[in-house]
Amino acid sequence: MQRLSYLKPQTLEEALGYLNEYGEKVKPYAGGTDLMVQLREHTSKLKDVEYLMDVQYLPELRGIEVKDDCISIGCMTSHTEVNESPVLREHVPFLSIASSTVGSTQVRNKGTVGGNICNASPAADTLSPFVALNARLTVVSVDGTREVLVKEAMEKAGKLKFAPNEMATRITIDRLDGWHTAFIKLGRRKALAISRMNCAVALKLEDGVIADARIAPGCVFATPDRVEKAEELVKGQKPSAELFEKAGLAVSEEMIARTGIRWSTEYKKPVIEALIQRALCRAAGLPED
Ligand SMILES: Cc1cc2nc3c(=O)[nH]c(=O)nc-3n(C[C@H](O)[C@H](O)[C@H](O)COP(=O)(O)OP(=O)(O)OC[C@H]3O[C@@H](n4cnc5c(N)ncnc54)[C@H](O)[C@@H]3O)c2cc1C
């Protein structure tokens, strides 16, 4: 493993100073569950890194706070904390479920939601619920603070649209009170498996009709996104397995339109259709088979 120096800023100001001074040579270190594996594997994107900057002591990156119609989640919140938070379980249960499917107990205790987003892997489990929740990432540097939608924060797989002196502090999400949500993950094994595909859906039901919908498939596009065509298709309709089958089809058509036909399409097309249909049935309280 390459030789690295350890930085332990006690304040956000100090951390931003390090980022400004060292730029690409410094990497924020949250739980380290992605970073340590990548360093051990000599991942090329880390070859110029000389400093790991531990961000766990920064209070700005901690805590879950309810603010009006939103919830603010510190980037250092672990998957275990997300899964066990009564606030998140009540208002955005599919996010808690997504965190509960990450890795093993040890990985969930150390791994954070900030790290899950900032690692920029399309297979990150919390990305789909965050995208469905219109999550915004607070990005800070010595130059100031900006907000970016999580779905727009990735340039490509493994790379964020961050300047070298920027880091993330918090994630702000809509509360979706009264909505019905579901998250389904498909891995190669039932435990300790990265998503092959996943999806997060949310339905707002009024008088038995779908008043609003969010449909966010995971591991389907190069960068995470909602599928508005599928959302529009179910809006104003009564929930049914047939309707949700059409929504699944709309998602697979969007996948092919954006990524083209690949060797994996034969597998991915029917699987994402089934996952979307199943997740929508689950959210609407309909039988899933
Ligand atoms: C055995 C194993 C199983 C796993 N299983 C899963 C799984 O099922 N699902 C899944 O989604 N992931 C899985 N992972 C990946 C990993 O655990 C998660 O992505 C985790 O959420 C990463 O969080 P972290 O705090 O450990 O990030 P770190 O490793 O500390 O950081 C990850 C990246 O984000 C950057 N970063 C961290 N915080 C910030 C910040 N505040 N601002 C800017 N950049 C930042 C780091 O510089 C680094 O590039 C697994 C990992 C292992 C080792």
The ligand as an ORCA input file, in Angstrom:
! r2SCAN-3c Opt
* xyz 0 1
  C     -17.269     -6.001      2.430
  C     -17.953     -4.780      1.862
  C     -19.288     -4.860      1.479
  C     -19.940     -3.743      0.967
  N     -21.264     -3.872      0.607
  C     -21.914     -2.786      0.104
  C     -23.286     -2.895     -0.265
  O     -23.940     -3.936     -0.122
  N     -23.887     -1.782     -0.763
  C     -23.229     -0.585     -0.916
  O     -23.835      0.392     -1.350
  N     -21.914     -0.464     -0.580
  C     -21.252     -1.535     -0.075
  N     -19.935     -1.429      0.269
  C     -19.230     -0.167      0.005
  C     -19.125      0.810      1.222
  O     -19.247      0.139      2.451
  C     -20.210      1.913      1.171
  O     -20.153      2.587     -0.071
  C     -20.046      2.926      2.322
  O     -21.237      3.657      2.466
  C     -18.867      3.885      2.103
  O     -18.861      4.785      3.200
  P     -17.502      5.119      3.973
  O     -17.861      6.065      5.052
  O     -16.801      3.878      4.385
  O     -16.692      5.863      2.800
  P     -15.117      6.039      2.624
  O     -14.508      4.752      2.190
  O     -14.531      6.719      3.803
  O     -15.120      7.073      1.407
  C     -15.620      6.687      0.128
  C     -15.305      7.816     -0.870
  O     -16.077      8.977     -0.556
  C     -15.200     10.088     -0.285
  N     -15.818     10.824      0.809
  C     -16.229     10.346      2.001
  N     -16.822     11.307      2.718
  C     -16.770     12.431      1.973
  C     -17.209     13.774      2.170
  N     -17.840     14.147      3.284
  N     -17.016     14.679      1.176
  C     -16.389     14.319      0.028
  N     -15.943     13.064     -0.209
  C     -16.128     12.132      0.749
  C     -13.867      9.485      0.071
  O     -12.801     10.380     -0.166
  C     -13.846      8.264     -0.841
  O     -13.493      8.652     -2.143
  C     -19.239     -2.529      0.810
  C     -17.896     -2.430      1.215
  C     -17.260     -3.551      1.730
  C     -15.821     -3.438      2.157
*
